[in-house]
Amino acid sequence: MIRPQDDHFHKDIMNDSPYWNESAWFSFMIPERSLSGFVYMFHRPNMGYSCGGVALWDPSGDQAYDCLYYDFGNIYPFEPQWDMYDYTMPNGLSLKCIEPLQKFEIKYGGNGSVWDGANCSIDFEWTAFLPPHQTGQPEGQQEWAPAKQHYEQPGRMKGTAIVRGERFDIDCWSMRDHSWGVRKLVTNTRGYFPWGIASETSGFQVYAMSDLPPDEDPIADTRLRIAAGWYLKDGKYGGLSTGECTTTERGPDGRPLAIEITATDSLGRELKVRGKAKNVLQVLLYPFMMQWWAQFEWELDGQICYGEEMDFIPTQHARQFLRSLK
């Protein structure tokens, strides 16, 4: 069960591993403009550093160096007075937890670049509309061992972002997560993380993973097992732990363009979702994992809704796959 104190650092269970990691993510988007963005952060107190920043992209650019804006990857000294959502990093990223598991203030003041017009600023407020869903650690994934805690939570993001003088008014459905534990690549295979929200009573989120070892996984034309997630229908949460997630179309460079999801939730309800990509960003948030981060338009229970799909692959496996396409 997720508790309000889980929106703080877990000092009571933190071990002395240098890889102890507490990370979090918030999404935002403007679907009618095919614009997406994220705020991502992780803290490694035993190594003495933190990392955090923002990205915004649309179909005009799909890499960190040509998208609308990207400032993520620089590391900063971890300050002992910081908490999970109470800090300001030197690049201007500032988080404040107004109410645990409910409301957060997110600000970013730009990275102080000398490049004319390169700066970005955001001023957001994120508010939950449902309690968090506890994922834990799906069987077969050892990246977070020995801690087994991760949760996702649906909400709404409101505020403004200004990039090179252009103002974007944000008012959208959003997801956030928080993970904690010893984070390093061990036996992880690739996976998918799709989600979509139609309303406060309708949405879904899935974590799917490959059961094939990397040297036997061709990536293309494979079905991934759903290991965790949730289905929201008629205002009722149902857990997901069975089903399949399939990429039915990829671009020439391997990026996901279309996905189908079938599953049955803990309430016995059948989930069927089809989606298509509206934009894609290729990133390395951690050096050991490459991912395509895409905005998706979903067909869910007779509705059109929006969300994302994160297609993540261990970096060496990704290199093998991407080079095979050349």
C-alpha positions in Angstrom: 0.0 0.0 0.0 1.3 3.4 -1.0 1.4 5.9 1.9 1.8 9.7 2.0 5.3 9.2 3.4 6.2 7.5 0.1 6.4 10.9 -1.5 9.5 11.5 0.6 13.0 9.8 0.5 12.9 6.3 2.0 15.7 6.8 4.5 14.2 4.1 6.7 15.0 1.4 4.2 17.8 2.9 2.2 20.9 0.7 2.1 24.5 1.7 1.5 24.6 0.7 -2.2 26.0 3.5 -4.4 23.2 2.6 -6.8 20.4 3.4 -4.4 18.1 5.6 -6.6 14.9 7.5 -6.2 13.3 8.7 -9.4 10.2 10.4 -10.6 8.5 11.6 -13.7 5.6 14.0 -14.7 4.1 14.2 -18.2 2.4 17.0 -20.1 1.2 17.5 -23.6 -0.9 19.5 -26.1 -2.5 16.7 -28.2 -4.0 19.0 -30.9 -0.4 20.3 -31.5 1.2 16.9 -31.2 3.4 18.4 -28.5 4.7 16.4 -25.6 7.0 17.0 -22.6 8.4 15.4 -19.5 9.9 16.5 -16.2 12.2 13.8 -15.0 14.5 13.5 -12.0 16.6 11.0 -10.0 18.6 11.3 -6.8 21.5 9.1 -5.8 22.3 10.2 -2.3 25.0 7.6 -1.7 26.9 8.8 -4.7 26.2 12.4 -3.8 24.5 13.6 -6.9 21.1 14.3 -8.5 19.9 14.7 -12.1 16.8 16.4 -13.3 15.4 18.4 -16.2 12.7 18.9 -18.8 12.1 18.1 -22.5 9.6 19.3 -25.0 9.1 17.8 -28.5 6.8 17.6 -31.5 7.1 16.1 -35.0 9.7 18.8 -35.9 12.5 17.0 -34.1 13.0 13.5 -32.6 16.4 13.7 -30.9 17.7 15.5 -27.8 19.7 17.8 -30.1 16.9 18.8 -32.5 13.7 18.7 -30.5 11.9 21.8 -29.3 13.9 21.8 -26.0 16.0 19.4 -24.0 17.8 19.8 -20.7 18.4 16.4 -19.1 21.6 14.5 -18.2 23.8 16.9 -16.3 24.4 15.9 -12.7 24.5 18.2 -9.7 25.7 17.9 -6.1 23.1 16.3 -3.9 22.3 18.6 -1.1 21.6 16.9 2.3 18.6 19.2 3.0 16.8 18.1 -0.2 13.8 15.8 -0.2 12.3 13.8 -3.1 10.0 16.7 -4.1 11.6 19.6 -2.3 14.7 21.0 -4.0 16.0 23.5 -6.6 18.7 22.2 -8.9 21.3 24.5 -10.4 19.6 24.3 -13.9 16.5 25.9 -12.4 14.4 22.8 -11.9 12.4 23.2 -8.7 9.9 20.8 -7.2 7.6 21.3 -4.2 5.2 18.8 -2.8 2.1 20.8 -1.7 0.2 17.8 -0.5 1.6 14.2 -0.6 0.0 11.9 -3.2 -2.2 14.9 -4.4 -0.6 18.1 -5.5 2.8 19.3 -6.7 4.4 22.6 -7.9 6.9 22.3 -10.7 9.0 25.2 -12.0 12.0 25.4 -14.3 13.9 28.6 -15.0 16.1 27.6 -18.0 19.6 26.4 -18.0 21.3 29.8 -18.3 22.6 29.1 -21.8 24.5 31.8 -23.6 22.8 30.8 -26.8 20.3 33.5 -27.8 16.7 32.2 -27.6 17.7 28.8 -26.2 16.1 29.2 -22.8 12.9 27.6 -21.6 10.7 28.2 -18.6 7.8 26.3 -17.1 5.4 26.9 -14.3 3.1 23.9 -13.6 0.8 22.5 -11.0 0.0 18.8 -11.0 -3.1 17.5 -9.2 -4.1 13.8 -8.8 -7.7 12.6 -9.4 -7.1 9.0 -8.3 -4.9 7.4 -5.6 -1.6 5.9 -6.9 -1.4 2.4 -8.3 1.3 0.3 -6.7 3.2 -1.7 -9.3 6.1 -3.1 -7.1 8.6 -5.1 -9.2 7.2 -7.3 -11.9 8.6 -10.9 -11.9 11.6 -11.2 -14.1 12.8 -7.6 -13.8 15.8 -7.3 -11.5 16.7 -3.7 -12.2 15.3 -2.5 -8.9 16.4 -5.4 -6.7 16.3 -5.7 -3.7 13.7 -2.9 -3.3 10.4 -3.6 -5.0 8.5 -0.4 -5.0 7.1 1.7 -7.9 3.8 3.4 -8.3 2.0 5.4 -11.0 -0.7 8.0 -10.5 -3.1 9.7 -13.0 -3.7 13.4 -12.6 -4.0 16.7 -14.4 -1.2 19.1 -15.4 -1.9 22.8 -15.7 0.3 25.8 -16.3 2.5 27.4 -19.0 5.7 26.6 -20.8 7.7 29.2 -22.8 10.3 28.0 -25.3 12.2 30.6 -27.4 9.5 33.1 -26.8 6.6 30.9 -27.8 4.0 30.3 -25.0 2.3 26.9 -24.6 -0.7 26.8 -22.3 -0.9 23.4 -20.7 -4.1 21.8 -19.4 -4.0 18.1 -19.9 -4.4 14.6 -18.4 -1.1 13.5 -17.0 0.8 10.7 -15.4 3.5 10.6 -12.8 5.5 7.9 -11.1 8.0 7.4 -8.3 10.4 4.5 -7.9 13.0 3.7 -5.3 15.6 1.0 -4.7 19.0 -0.1 -6.0 18.8 0.7 -9.7 21.3 -0.9 -12.1 20.9 -3.1 -15.1 21.0 -6.8 -14.1 18.8 -9.1 -16.2 16.3 -6.7 -17.6 14.7 -7.4 -20.9 13.0 -4.7 -23.0 9.5 -3.5 -22.4 6.6 -1.1 -23.1 5.0 1.5 -20.9 1.8 2.7 -22.6 -0.9 4.8 -21.0 -4.0 6.8 -21.9 -6.6 8.9 -20.1 -10.0 9.8 -21.5 -11.6 11.2 -18.3 -11.5 10.9 -14.5 -13.5 7.7 -14.9 -11.7 6.1 -18.0 -8.1 5.3 -18.7 -5.4 2.6 -18.6 -1.7 2.1 -18.0 0.3 -1.0 -18.9 3.8 -2.4 -18.2 4.7 -5.1 -20.7 7.9 -7.0 -20.9 9.7 -9.5 -23.2 10.2 -13.0 -21.8 13.0 -13.6 -24.4 16.7 -13.2 -23.6 18.2 -10.4 -25.7 20.1 -12.8 -28.0 16.8 -14.5 -28.9 14.6 -11.4 -29.1 14.3 -10.0 -32.6 12.2 -7.0 -31.3 10.2 -6.8 -34.5 7.0 -8.9 -34.8 6.9 -10.0 -31.1 4.2 -9.9 -28.5 5.1 -8.7 -25.0 3.5 -10.1 -21.8 1.6 -7.6 -19.7 3.1 -7.9 -16.2 1.5 -4.9 -14.4 -0.8 -2.0 -14.8 -4.4 -0.8 -14.3 -7.6 -0.3 -16.2 -10.1 2.5 -15.2 -13.6 2.0 -16.5 -16.8 3.6 -15.1 -14.7 5.0 -12.3 -13.4 1.7 -11.0 -9.7 0.7 -10.9 -8.8 -2.8 -11.9 -5.3 -4.3 -11.8 -3.7 -5.8 -14.8 -1.2 -8.7 -14.7 -2.2 -10.8 -17.8 -2.5 -10.0 -21.5 -0.4 -8.9 -24.5 1.0 -5.7 -25.9 2.0 -5.8 -29.6 3.7 -3.2 -31.8 1.9 -3.7 -35.1 3.9 -1.1 -37.0 7.4 0.3 -36.8 9.1 3.0 -38.8 12.2 2.2 -41.0 14.4 3.2 -38.0 12.5 0.8 -35.6 10.4 3.4 -33.8 6.9 2.3 -32.7 4.1 3.7 -34.9 1.1 1.5 -33.9 0.2 -0.7 -30.9 -2.5 -3.1 -29.9 -3.3 -4.1 -26.3 -5.5 -6.9 -25.0 -5.9 -7.8 -21.4 -8.3 -8.8 -18.6 -8.3 -6.9 -15.4 -8.8 -8.1 -11.8 -12.5 -7.3 -12.0 -12.9 -9.6 -15.0 -13.2 -6.8 -17.6 -11.7 -7.0 -21.0 -9.4 -4.3 -22.1 -8.8 -3.7 -25.8 -6.9 -0.7 -27.0 -5.4 0.4 -30.3 -3.1 3.4 -30.8 -1.0 5.3 -33.2 2.0 7.6 -32.6 1.7 11.3 -33.1 5.3 12.1 -32.3 8.4 10.3 -31.1 11.5 11.3 -29.1 14.6 9.0 -28.9 16.4 9.4 -25.6 18.8 7.8 -23.1 17.6 8.8 -19.6 20.0 6.2 -18.2 23.0 5.1 -20.1 22.0 1.4 -19.9 18.5 2.0 -21.5 17.5 3.5 -24.8 13.9 4.4 -25.3 11.5 5.9 -27.8 9.1 8.2 -26.0 6.0 8.8 -28.1 2.7 10.6 -27.8 -0.1 8.2 -28.8 -3.7 8.6 -29.8 -5.7 5.7 -28.4 -9.1 4.1 -29.2 -10.4 3.1 -25.8 -13.9 1.8 -25.1 -15.4 3.7 -28.0 -13.5 6.9 -27.2 -10.5 8.7 -28.6 -8.0 9.6 -25.9 -4.4 10.6 -25.6 -1.4 9.4 -23.7 2.1 8.0 -24.3 4.0 4.9 -25.1 7.6 4.3 -23.9 9.4 1.6 -25.8 12.5 0.9 -23.8 15.4 -1.5 -24.8 18.7 -2.2 -23.0 21.3 -0.1 -24.9 23.4 -3.0 -26.2 20.3 -4.9 -27.4 19.1 -1.6 -29.0 22.4 -1.2 -30.8 22.2 -4.7 -32.2 18.6 -4.1 -33.4 19.2 -0.7 -34.9 22.3 -1.7 -36.8 20.4 -4.6 -38.3 18.0 -2.2 -39.9 20.7 -0.3 -41.8 
